[in-house]
Amino acid sequence: MRKIEDNFNIEKYPKWVQKKYDNWCKETAIKNIDKKLKLQQKSKSDFTQEEIDEIVADEIKNVKKNHGWNSFRALLALMGLDWLISQ
């Protein structure tokens, strides 16, 4: 069985859409990181630039992965199959 996120390929869309999607993912990742740092009572100054870049890259991957799964869940809900995703 294929993973949900494997079906989403941004490469088939125009370049401006790809750039907008990448910017959205990066902004969302940074917001998520800020929330996590606030919960841990840390600041960005506690990390080196290399560490921040690595953290952002990992969070962008998580955002893209969750985006695919959440899109699939929304599609199931629209089709009336939301009982398949209830946890």
C-alpha positions, 0 to 999 in steps of 0.5 A, a space after each residue: 500500500 502506498 503512503 498518502 504523501 507519496 501521491 502528492 507531487 508538487 512538481 506537476 504544478 506551475 513554478 509559481 504554485 511550487 514557490 508559494 507552496 514551499 513558502 507556506 510550508 516554511 512559514 508553517 514550520 517556523 510557526 510550529 518551531 516557535 510554539 515548540 520553543 515557547 513550550 520548552 522555554 527556549 529561544 532561537 538564540 540558544 541554538 547555532 544557525 546550523 542547528 536552526 537550519 536543521 530543525 527548520 528542514 526537519 519541520 518542513 518535512 513534517 509539515 509536508 507529510 502532515 499536509 498530505 495526510 490531512 488532505 486525505 482525511 478532509 477528502 474522506 470527510 467530504 465523501 461522508 467516510 469520516 468514520 474511517 478516520 475517527 480515532 
